Amino acid sequence: MGGSDPHIHVQLNVIHADAAVRHMMASTFGLAGDLPSVVTTGCEQKVPYAMTSPRPESVTCLPCREHAHRQHLRFAEEIERLGSMPGATITSGQAALAAERHRELAKRFADTDH
């Protein structure tokens, strides 16, 4: 982990949202776990958590943007597949909406003219 990297990255596990889970746990149970100080990124570097963002417009590392683009497209396909399975806990319409949201995020990550 070098201190000279000026780029904003995405976490390796783009879909996993540590901050969102932490917020939900705090609001539900009054528990607040610590966020990691260093994370692995989509470009496979270890950087301070503060140098990452889930927002496409904030990410300046091109390999991380490409990684997030691929991950959101993959997750969109997975959501649609799960939504169409018998006994799914979400309807196919809900799955389609969630998949569309991830495809839109993928598109925003692919747009390098942010």
C-alpha positions as CSV (number, residue, x, y, z in Angstrom):
1,M,0.0,0.0,0.0
2,G,1.7,3.2,-1.2
3,G,0.7,6.6,0.1
4,S,1.3,8.2,-3.3
5,D,-1.7,6.7,-5.2
6,P,-4.0,9.6,-5.9
7,H,-6.8,7.4,-7.4
8,I,-10.2,6.6,-5.9
9,H,-10.9,2.8,-6.2
10,V,-13.7,0.3,-5.7
11,Q,-13.5,-2.6,-3.2
12,L,-12.8,-6.0,-4.8
13,N,-16.2,-7.2,-3.6
14,V,-18.2,-4.3,-5.3
15,I,-21.6,-5.6,-4.4
16,H,-20.8,-6.2,-0.7
17,A,-21.5,-2.9,1.1
18,D,-19.7,-2.8,4.4
19,A,-21.0,0.7,5.3
20,A,-24.6,-0.2,4.4
21,V,-24.5,-3.3,6.5
22,R,-22.9,-1.4,9.4
23,H,-25.6,1.3,9.2
24,M,-28.4,-1.4,9.2
25,M,-26.9,-3.1,12.2
26,A,-26.5,0.1,14.1
27,S,-30.1,1.2,13.4
28,T,-31.6,-2.2,14.0
29,F,-29.6,-3.4,17.0
30,G,-27.6,-0.4,18.2
31,L,-24.4,-2.2,17.3
32,A,-21.7,-0.4,15.3
33,G,-18.8,-2.5,14.0
34,D,-15.7,-0.9,12.8
35,L,-15.1,-0.6,9.1
36,P,-11.8,-2.0,7.8
37,S,-9.0,0.6,7.6
38,V,-7.4,-1.1,4.5
39,V,-9.3,-3.0,1.8
40,T,-8.4,-4.9,-1.4
41,T,-9.6,-3.1,-4.5
42,G,-10.8,-4.2,-8.0
43,C,-7.3,-3.5,-9.3
44,E,-6.0,-5.8,-6.6
45,Q,-4.2,-3.1,-4.6
46,K,-4.5,-2.6,-0.8
47,V,-5.6,0.9,-0.1
48,P,-7.1,2.8,2.8
49,Y,-10.9,2.4,2.9
50,A,-11.2,6.1,2.7
51,M,-9.7,5.9,-0.8
52,T,-12.7,3.8,-2.1
53,S,-16.1,4.7,-3.3
54,P,-19.2,2.7,-4.6
55,R,-20.2,5.8,-6.6
56,P,-19.1,5.5,-10.3
57,E,-18.6,9.3,-10.6
58,S,-16.0,9.2,-7.8
59,V,-13.9,6.3,-9.0
60,T,-10.8,7.5,-10.9
61,C,-8.9,4.1,-11.2
62,L,-9.7,2.7,-14.6
63,P,-9.0,-0.9,-13.8
64,C,-11.4,-0.5,-10.8
65,R,-14.1,1.0,-13.0
66,E,-13.7,-1.9,-15.4
67,H,-13.9,-4.4,-12.5
68,A,-17.0,-2.7,-11.1
69,H,-18.6,-2.7,-14.6
70,R,-18.1,-6.5,-15.0
71,Q,-19.3,-7.2,-11.4
72,H,-22.5,-5.2,-11.7
73,L,-23.4,-6.9,-15.1
74,R,-22.7,-10.3,-13.6
75,F,-24.8,-9.5,-10.5
76,A,-27.7,-8.3,-12.7
77,E,-27.7,-11.6,-14.6
78,E,-27.6,-13.5,-11.3
79,I,-30.5,-11.5,-9.8
80,E,-32.7,-12.2,-12.9
81,R,-31.8,-15.9,-12.8
82,L,-32.7,-16.1,-9.1
83,G,-35.9,-14.2,-9.5
84,S,-37.2,-16.6,-12.1
85,M,-36.6,-19.7,-10.0
86,P,-39.5,-21.5,-8.4
87,G,-39.9,-20.5,-4.7
88,A,-37.9,-17.3,-5.1
89,T,-38.5,-14.8,-2.3
90,I,-38.8,-12.0,-4.9
91,T,-41.0,-11.7,-7.9
92,S,-39.6,-11.7,-11.4
93,G,-40.7,-8.0,-11.7
94,Q,-38.7,-7.1,-8.5
95,A,-35.7,-9.1,-9.9
96,A,-36.0,-7.2,-13.2
97,L,-36.0,-3.9,-11.4
98,A,-33.0,-4.8,-9.3
99,A,-31.1,-6.1,-12.4
100,E,-31.9,-2.9,-14.3
101,R,-30.4,-0.9,-11.4
102,H,-27.2,-2.9,-11.5
103,R,-27.0,-2.6,-15.3
104,E,-27.4,1.2,-14.9
105,L,-24.5,1.2,-12.4
106,A,-22.4,-0.9,-14.8
107,K,-23.1,1.6,-17.6
108,R,-22.1,4.5,-15.3
109,F,-18.8,2.6,-14.4
110,A,-18.1,2.0,-18.1
111,D,-18.5,5.8,-18.8
112,T,-15.0,7.2,-18.4
113,D,-16.1,10.7,-19.3
114,H,-17.5,11.4,-15.8
